[in-house]
């Protein structure tokens, strides 16, 4: 027996967090009966249906994409904007692990493995994400230290970060900063820089755990190897 939201995620329909939302919205049926209780448990033999679709076990797939600017990191968009899943040539229902803003580029993983998604996104597992940010102005020593120690955004202090100044251009009065965080809060990097009085002009995620964008141009993607997937599981389960 396992919780309904976990079973939905393991079947590859969506992440566990999204499954919880669908249950609360009254969109999930088990053996023909509506279920809205998050603690509801099911067996492998139980039939789960969402929006008229009966969930069945699918082969797990894993993609690493170099997300371009102007694409939303969702499976659908009410405004009709291009979604990240439309860039992957597959008939299998996939979803992104976490999100990158509409104007943010770089590395993102898409999969139908809800268990891995939940492990990687959970803050306690400390998965590192490295970004390159172009900001206005020059980052001062005290601002650099504040970012490293953590700043308060949305009334909650961020975890410690790794921050390096890569370059400062006097002509344009802009800086290139490398920042590594272990959380995935909404617009986190942009808000962190805003907290120290700098605006992010461009943002790109260049690394996720040990994965990089090597060999991938904008819009390009590749499948993860079995070893890479196993390594992600190991990192997440060890909380590193």
PAPAVO-570795 format. One record per residue (C-alpha): x, y, z; residue in three letters. Coordinates in steps of 0.02 Angstrom, whole numbers. Each point is the difference from the previous one (the first is absolute). Example, Ala and Ser with C-alpha at 12.3 -4.5 7.8 and 13.67 -1.06 7.14 Angstrom:
// PAPAVO-570795
<rec><x>615</x><y>-225</y><z>390</z><residu>ALA</residu></rec>
<rec><x>69</x><y>172</y><z>-33</z><residu>SER</residu></rec>
// end
This chain:
// PAPAVO-570795
<rec><x>0</x><y>0</y><z>0</z><residu>UNK</residu></rec>
<rec><x>62</x><y>176</y><z>-41</z><residu>UNK</residu></rec>
<rec><x>-73</x><y>174</y><z>3</z><residu>UNK</residu></rec>
<rec><x>-102</x><y>46</y><z>-153</z><residu>UNK</residu></rec>
<rec><x>106</x><y>151</y><z>-48</z><residu>UNK</residu></rec>
<rec><x>159</x><y>-105</y><z>8</z><residu>UNK</residu></rec>
<rec><x>-78</x><y>-135</y><z>-109</z><residu>UNK</residu></rec>
<rec><x>-55</x><y>130</y><z>-129</z><residu>UNK</residu></rec>
<rec><x>177</x><y>68</y><z>-6</z><residu>UNK</residu></rec>
<rec><x>78</x><y>-173</y><z>-15</z><residu>UNK</residu></rec>
<rec><x>-113</x><y>-35</y><z>-149</z><residu>UNK</residu></rec>
<rec><x>77</x><y>150</y><z>-87</z><residu>UNK</residu></rec>
<rec><x>-156</x><y>107</y><z>-15</z><residu>UNK</residu></rec>
<rec><x>72</x><y>150</y><z>93</z><residu>UNK</residu></rec>
<rec><x>105</x><y>48</y><z>150</z><residu>UNK</residu></rec>
<rec><x>-61</x><y>-43</y><z>176</z><residu>UNK</residu></rec>
<rec><x>-33</x><y>183</y><z>37</z><residu>UNK</residu></rec>
<rec><x>-108</x><y>18</y><z>-155</z><residu>UNK</residu></rec>
<rec><x>-89</x><y>-163</y><z>43</z><residu>UNK</residu></rec>
<rec><x>-48</x><y>72</y><z>169</z><residu>UNK</residu></rec>
<rec><x>-75</x><y>152</y><z>-88</z><residu>UNK</residu></rec>
<rec><x>-102</x><y>-112</y><z>-116</z><residu>UNK</residu></rec>
<rec><x>-66</x><y>-100</y><z>147</z><residu>UNK</residu></rec>
<rec><x>-54</x><y>157</y><z>94</z><residu>UNK</residu></rec>
<rec><x>-81</x><y>67</y><z>-160</z><residu>UNK</residu></rec>
<rec><x>-109</x><y>-156</y><z>-10</z><residu>UNK</residu></rec>
<rec><x>73</x><y>-67</y><z>-162</z><residu>UNK</residu></rec>
<rec><x>58</x><y>-171</y><z>60</z><residu>UNK</residu></rec>
<rec><x>-104</x><y>-159</y><z>4</z><residu>UNK</residu></rec>
<rec><x>52</x><y>-168</y><z>74</z><residu>UNK</residu></rec>
<rec><x>-98</x><y>-151</y><z>-58</z><residu>UNK</residu></rec>
<rec><x>-135</x><y>117</y><z>-64</z><residu>UNK</residu></rec>
<rec><x>-18</x><y>98</y><z>163</z><residu>UNK</residu></rec>
<rec><x>52</x><y>181</y><z>26</z><residu>UNK</residu></rec>
<rec><x>142</x><y>21</y><z>125</z><residu>UNK</residu></rec>
<rec><x>46</x><y>169</y><z>77</z><residu>UNK</residu></rec>
<rec><x>96</x><y>-65</y><z>152</z><residu>UNK</residu></rec>
<rec><x>190</x><y>23</y><z>-12</z><residu>UNK</residu></rec>
<rec><x>30</x><y>-142</y><z>123</z><residu>UNK</residu></rec>
<rec><x>-99</x><y>-125</y><z>-105</z><residu>UNK</residu></rec>
<rec><x>100</x><y>-158</y><z>-36</z><residu>UNK</residu></rec>
<rec><x>-9</x><y>-114</y><z>-152</z><residu>UNK</residu></rec>
<rec><x>67</x><y>-167</y><z>-58</z><residu>UNK</residu></rec>
<rec><x>83</x><y>-39</y><z>-166</z><residu>UNK</residu></rec>
<rec><x>-159</x><y>-84</y><z>-63</z><residu>UNK</residu></rec>
<rec><x>-109</x><y>155</y><z>31</z><residu>UNK</residu></rec>
<rec><x>-56</x><y>98</y><z>-153</z><residu>UNK</residu></rec>
<rec><x>41</x><y>185</y><z>5</z><residu>UNK</residu></rec>
<rec><x>-83</x><y>120</y><z>-122</z><residu>UNK</residu></rec>
<rec><x>35</x><y>186</y><z>-25</z><residu>UNK</residu></rec>
<rec><x>-100</x><y>107</y><z>-122</z><residu>UNK</residu></rec>
<rec><x>-69</x><y>-158</y><z>-79</z><residu>UNK</residu></rec>
<rec><x>173</x><y>-77</y><z>-25</z><residu>UNK</residu></rec>
<rec><x>38</x><y>-167</y><z>83</z><residu>UNK</residu></rec>
<rec><x>179</x><y>1</y><z>61</z><residu>UNK</residu></rec>
<rec><x>113</x><y>-141</y><z>-53</z><residu>UNK</residu></rec>
<rec><x>183</x><y>-38</y><z>31</z><residu>UNK</residu></rec>
<rec><x>111</x><y>82</y><z>-130</z><residu>UNK</residu></rec>
<rec><x>183</x><y>-17</y><z>-43</z><residu>UNK</residu></rec>
<rec><x>98</x><y>132</y><z>93</z><residu>UNK</residu></rec>
<rec><x>84</x><y>132</y><z>-108</z><residu>UNK</residu></rec>
<rec><x>123</x><y>138</y><z>46</z><residu>UNK</residu></rec>
<rec><x>50</x><y>151</y><z>-105</z><residu>UNK</residu></rec>
<rec><x>124</x><y>141</y><z>27</z><residu>UNK</residu></rec>
<rec><x>-51</x><y>157</y><z>-95</z><residu>UNK</residu></rec>
<rec><x>86</x><y>166</y><z>-31</z><residu>UNK</residu></rec>
<rec><x>-153</x><y>109</y><z>23</z><residu>UNK</residu></rec>
<rec><x>-10</x><y>153</y><z>-114</z><residu>UNK</residu></rec>
<rec><x>-71</x><y>169</y><z>49</z><residu>UNK</residu></rec>
<rec><x>-187</x><y>26</y><z>-26</z><residu>UNK</residu></rec>
<rec><x>-61</x><y>-174</y><z>47</z><residu>UNK</residu></rec>
<rec><x>-101</x><y>-43</y><z>155</z><residu>UNK</residu></rec>
<rec><x>54</x><y>-143</y><z>113</z><residu>UNK</residu></rec>
<rec><x>-171</x><y>-81</y><z>9</z><residu>UNK</residu></rec>
<rec><x>-93</x><y>-139</y><z>-90</z><residu>UNK</residu></rec>
<rec><x>-136</x><y>120</y><z>-59</z><residu>UNK</residu></rec>
<rec><x>-31</x><y>187</y><z>-2</z><residu>UNK</residu></rec>
<rec><x>-166</x><y>92</y><z>6</z><residu>UNK</residu></rec>
<rec><x>77</x><y>147</y><z>-95</z><residu>UNK</residu></rec>
<rec><x>48</x><y>-109</y><z>-147</z><residu>UNK</residu></rec>
<rec><x>187</x><y>23</y><z>22</z><residu>UNK</residu></rec>
<rec><x>122</x><y>-134</y><z>-56</z><residu>UNK</residu></rec>
<rec><x>31</x><y>-128</y><z>136</z><residu>UNK</residu></rec>
<rec><x>160</x><y>-89</y><z>43</z><residu>UNK</residu></rec>
<rec><x>-73</x><y>-173</y><z>-33</z><residu>UNK</residu></rec>
<rec><x>-37</x><y>47</y><z>-181</z><residu>UNK</residu></rec>
<rec><x>187</x><y>8</y><z>-32</z><residu>UNK</residu></rec>
<rec><x>22</x><y>-186</y><z>38</z><residu>UNK</residu></rec>
<rec><x>-45</x><y>-126</y><z>-136</z><residu>UNK</residu></rec>
<rec><x>-92</x><y>-134</y><z>99</z><residu>UNK</residu></rec>
<rec><x>-175</x><y>-73</y><z>15</z><residu>UNK</residu></rec>
<rec><x>24</x><y>-34</y><z>185</z><residu>UNK</residu></rec>
<rec><x>-75</x><y>123</y><z>123</z><residu>UNK</residu></rec>
<rec><x>147</x><y>92</y><z>81</z><residu>UNK</residu></rec>
<rec><x>19</x><y>147</y><z>117</z><residu>UNK</residu></rec>
<rec><x>144</x><y>112</y><z>54</z><residu>UNK</residu></rec>
<rec><x>89</x><y>-23</y><z>166</z><residu>UNK</residu></rec>
<rec><x>-20</x><y>172</y><z>73</z><residu>UNK</residu></rec>
<rec><x>-17</x><y>156</y><z>-105</z><residu>UNK</residu></rec>
<rec><x>100</x><y>134</y><z>-87</z><residu>UNK</residu></rec>
<rec><x>-78</x><y>170</y><z>-28</z><residu>UNK</residu></rec>
<rec><x>-68</x><y>50</y><z>-172</z><residu>UNK</residu></rec>
<rec><x>154</x><y>107</y><z>-33</z><residu>UNK</residu></rec>
<rec><x>126</x><y>-115</y><z>86</z><residu>UNK</residu></rec>
<rec><x>101</x><y>-121</y><z>-105</z><residu>UNK</residu></rec>
<rec><x>102</x><y>-156</y><z>31</z><residu>UNK</residu></rec>
<rec><x>-2</x><y>-174</y><z>72</z><residu>UNK</residu></rec>
<rec><x>-161</x><y>-85</y><z>48</z><residu>UNK</residu></rec>
<rec><x>-48</x><y>-184</y><z>17</z><residu>UNK</residu></rec>
<rec><x>-163</x><y>-71</y><z>-67</z><residu>UNK</residu></rec>
<rec><x>-64</x><y>-172</y><z>46</z><residu>UNK</residu></rec>
<rec><x>-150</x><y>-107</y><z>44</z><residu>UNK</residu></rec>
<rec><x>84</x><y>-63</y><z>159</z><residu>UNK</residu></rec>
<rec><x>-96</x><y>79</y><z>142</z><residu>UNK</residu></rec>
<rec><x>106</x><y>-79</y><z>135</z><residu>UNK</residu></rec>
<rec><x>162</x><y>74</y><z>-67</z><residu>UNK</residu></rec>
<rec><x>-85</x><y>168</y><z>-24</z><residu>UNK</residu></rec>
<rec><x>-57</x><y>4</y><z>180</z><residu>UNK</residu></rec>
<rec><x>171</x><y>-50</y><z>66</z><residu>UNK</residu></rec>
<rec><x>93</x><y>131</y><z>-102</z><residu>UNK</residu></rec>
<rec><x>-121</x><y>141</y><z>41</z><residu>UNK</residu></rec>
<rec><x>-7</x><y>-29</y><z>188</z><residu>UNK</residu></rec>
<rec><x>103</x><y>137</y><z>87</z><residu>UNK</residu></rec>
<rec><x>71</x><y>-120</y><z>131</z><residu>UNK</residu></rec>
<rec><x>96</x><y>-95</y><z>-134</z><residu>UNK</residu></rec>
<rec><x>110</x><y>151</y><z>-41</z><residu>UNK</residu></rec>
<rec><x>15</x><y>-25</y><z>-189</z><residu>UNK</residu></rec>
<rec><x>113</x><y>137</y><z>-68</z><residu>UNK</residu></rec>
<rec><x>-56</x><y>110</y><z>-144</z><residu>UNK</residu></rec>
<rec><x>127</x><y>119</y><z>-77</z><residu>UNK</residu></rec>
<rec><x>-50</x><y>158</y><z>-93</z><residu>UNK</residu></rec>
<rec><x>91</x><y>135</y><z>-95</z><residu>UNK</residu></rec>
<rec><x>-82</x><y>169</y><z>30</z><residu>UNK</residu></rec>
<rec><x>31</x><y>164</y><z>-88</z><residu>UNK</residu></rec>
<rec><x>-45</x><y>140</y><z>120</z><residu>UNK</residu></rec>
<rec><x>5</x><y>189</y><z>-1</z><residu>UNK</residu></rec>
<rec><x>138</x><y>84</y><z>99</z><residu>UNK</residu></rec>
<rec><x>148</x><y>-68</y><z>96</z><residu>UNK</residu></rec>
<rec><x>-27</x><y>-129</y><z>137</z><residu>UNK</residu></rec>
<rec><x>81</x><y>70</y><z>157</z><residu>UNK</residu></rec>
<rec><x>92</x><y>-109</y><z>129</z><residu>UNK</residu></rec>
<rec><x>-138</x><y>18</y><z>131</z><residu>UNK</residu></rec>
<rec><x>-134</x><y>-44</y><z>-129</z><residu>UNK</residu></rec>
<rec><x>100</x><y>-152</y><z>-54</z><residu>UNK</residu></rec>
<rec><x>13</x><y>-57</y><z>181</z><residu>UNK</residu></rec>
<rec><x>-186</x><y>26</y><z>28</z><residu>UNK</residu></rec>
<rec><x>-43</x><y>-111</y><z>-148</z><residu>UNK</residu></rec>
<rec><x>119</x><y>-134</y><z>61</z><residu>UNK</residu></rec>
<rec><x>-71</x><y>0</y><z>177</z><residu>UNK</residu></rec>
<rec><x>-181</x><y>12</y><z>-56</z><residu>UNK</residu></rec>
<rec><x>-123</x><y>142</y><z>-23</z><residu>UNK</residu></rec>
<rec><x>-183</x><y>16</y><z>48</z><residu>UNK</residu></rec>
<rec><x>-121</x><y>-16</y><z>-146</z><residu>UNK</residu></rec>
<rec><x>-187</x><y>-23</y><z>23</z><residu>UNK</residu></rec>
<rec><x>30</x><y>8</y><z>188</z><residu>UNK</residu></rec>
<rec><x>112</x><y>-155</y><z>0</z><residu>UNK</residu></rec>
<rec><x>189</x><y>0</y><z>2</z><residu>UNK</residu></rec>
<rec><x>83</x><y>-93</y><z>-143</z><residu>UNK</residu></rec>
<rec><x>126</x><y>-138</y><z>33</z><residu>UNK</residu></rec>
<rec><x>185</x><y>35</y><z>-19</z><residu>UNK</residu></rec>
<rec><x>56</x><y>22</y><z>-180</z><residu>UNK</residu></rec>
<rec><x>162</x><y>-5</y><z>-99</z><residu>UNK</residu></rec>
<rec><x>30</x><y>164</y><z>-90</z><residu>UNK</residu></rec>
<rec><x>143</x><y>52</y><z>-115</z><residu>UNK</residu></rec>
<rec><x>28</x><y>163</y><z>-94</z><residu>UNK</residu></rec>
<rec><x>51</x><y>-51</y><z>-177</z><residu>UNK</residu></rec>
<rec><x>15</x><y>171</y><z>-80</z><residu>UNK</residu></rec>
<rec><x>-42</x><y>186</y><z>15</z><residu>UNK</residu></rec>
<rec><x>-18</x><y>110</y><z>-154</z><residu>UNK</residu></rec>
<rec><x>30</x><y>184</y><z>38</z><residu>UNK</residu></rec>
<rec><x>-67</x><y>55</y><z>-170</z><residu>UNK</residu></rec>
<rec><x>-172</x><y>-77</y><z>28</z><residu>UNK</residu></rec>
<rec><x>6</x><y>1</y><z>191</z><residu>UNK</residu></rec>
<rec><x>-52</x><y>-183</y><z>4</z><residu>UNK</residu></rec>
<rec><x>69</x><y>-153</y><z>87</z><residu>UNK</residu></rec>
<rec><x>2</x><y>-186</y><z>-38</z><residu>UNK</residu></rec>
<rec><x>-31</x><y>-103</y><z>156</z><residu>UNK</residu></rec>
<rec><x>2</x><y>-188</y><z>28</z><residu>UNK</residu></rec>
<rec><x>-119</x><y>-56</y><z>138</z><residu>UNK</residu></rec>
<rec><x>-37</x><y>-175</y><z>63</z><residu>UNK</residu></rec>
<rec><x>-155</x><y>-33</y><z>106</z><residu>UNK</residu></rec>
<rec><x>-77</x><y>-157</y><z>75</z><residu>UNK</residu></rec>
<rec><x>-180</x><y>59</y><z>3</z><residu>UNK</residu></rec>
<rec><x>-126</x><y>29</y><z>-137</z><residu>UNK</residu></rec>
<rec><x>-114</x><y>137</y><z>62</z><residu>UNK</residu></rec>
<rec><x>-101</x><y>107</y><z>-120</z><residu>UNK</residu></rec>
<rec><x>111</x><y>127</y><z>-91</z><residu>UNK</residu></rec>
<rec><x>130</x><y>-32</y><z>135</z><residu>UNK</residu></rec>
<rec><x>160</x><y>59</y><z>-86</z><residu>UNK</residu></rec>
<rec><x>-81</x><y>160</y><z>-65</z><residu>UNK</residu></rec>
<rec><x>-72</x><y>39</y><z>172</z><residu>UNK</residu></rec>
<rec><x>166</x><y>-33</y><z>85</z><residu>UNK</residu></rec>
<rec><x>87</x><y>128</y><z>-109</z><residu>UNK</residu></rec>
<rec><x>-143</x><y>122</y><z>21</z><residu>UNK</residu></rec>
<rec><x>24</x><y>-17</y><z>188</z><residu>UNK</residu></rec>
<rec><x>177</x><y>71</y><z>-19</z><residu>UNK</residu></rec>
<rec><x>-59</x><y>136</y><z>-120</z><residu>UNK</residu></rec>
<rec><x>47</x><y>-77</y><z>-168</z><residu>UNK</residu></rec>
<rec><x>-113</x><y>-45</y><z>-144</z><residu>UNK</residu></rec>
<rec><x>27</x><y>-161</y><z>-98</z><residu>UNK</residu></rec>
<rec><x>10</x><y>44</y><z>-185</z><residu>UNK</residu></rec>
<rec><x>33</x><y>-177</y><z>-63</z><residu>UNK</residu></rec>
<rec><x>-4</x><y>-168</y><z>86</z><residu>UNK</residu></rec>
<rec><x>58</x><y>-171</y><z>-56</z><residu>UNK</residu></rec>
<rec><x>8</x><y>-164</y><z>95</z><residu>UNK</residu></rec>
<rec><x>161</x><y>-86</y><z>-51</z><residu>UNK</residu></rec>
<rec><x>9</x><y>-146</y><z>121</z><residu>UNK</residu></rec>
<rec><x>-121</x><y>-114</y><z>93</z><residu>UNK</residu></rec>
<rec><x>89</x><y>-112</y><z>125</z><residu>UNK</residu></rec>
<rec><x>140</x><y>-75</y><z>-108</z><residu>UNK</residu></rec>
<rec><x>-92</x><y>27</y><z>-166</z><residu>UNK</residu></rec>
<rec><x>55</x><y>137</y><z>-121</z><residu>UNK</residu></rec>
<rec><x>-51</x><y>71</y><z>-169</z><residu>UNK</residu></rec>
<rec><x>156</x><y>-65</y><z>-86</z><residu>UNK</residu></rec>
<rec><x>-34</x><y>-32</y><z>-185</z><residu>UNK</residu></rec>
<rec><x>-176</x><y>72</y><z>4</z><residu>UNK</residu></rec>
<rec><x>-49</x><y>159</y><z>-91</z><residu>UNK</residu></rec>
<rec><x>-160</x><y>94</y><z>42</z><residu>UNK</residu></rec>
<rec><x>-154</x><y>-112</y><z>-27</z><residu>UNK</residu></rec>
<rec><x>110</x><y>-156</y><z>-12</z><residu>UNK</residu></rec>
<rec><x>-29</x><y>-147</y><z>115</z><residu>UNK</residu></rec>
<rec><x>64</x><y>-174</y><z>36</z><residu>UNK</residu></rec>
<rec><x>-54</x><y>-152</y><z>99</z><residu>UNK</residu></rec>
<rec><x>84</x><y>-33</y><z>166</z><residu>UNK</residu></rec>
<rec><x>101</x><y>-160</y><z>14</z><residu>UNK</residu></rec>
<rec><x>-46</x><y>-137</y><z>124</z><residu>UNK</residu></rec>
<rec><x>155</x><y>44</y><z>101</z><residu>UNK</residu></rec>
<rec><x>-50</x><y>184</y><z>7</z><residu>UNK</residu></rec>
<rec><x>-175</x><y>-43</y><z>60</z><residu>UNK</residu></rec>
<rec><x>68</x><y>-116</y><z>134</z><residu>UNK</residu></rec>
<rec><x>123</x><y>133</y><z>55</z><residu>UNK</residu></rec>
<rec><x>-142</x><y>126</y><z>18</z><residu>UNK</residu></rec>
<rec><x>-96</x><y>-123</y><z>108</z><residu>UNK</residu></rec>
<rec><x>153</x><y>-31</y><z>108</z><residu>UNK</residu></rec>
<rec><x>35</x><y>186</y><z>22</z><residu>UNK</residu></rec>
<rec><x>-180</x><y>38</y><z>48</z><residu>UNK</residu></rec>
<rec><x>-16</x><y>-146</y><z>121</z><residu>UNK</residu></rec>
<rec><x>164</x><y>47</y><z>84</z><residu>UNK</residu></rec>
<rec><x>-57</x><y>179</y><z>19</z><residu>UNK</residu></rec>
<rec><x>147</x><y>75</y><z>-97</z><residu>UNK</residu></rec>
// end
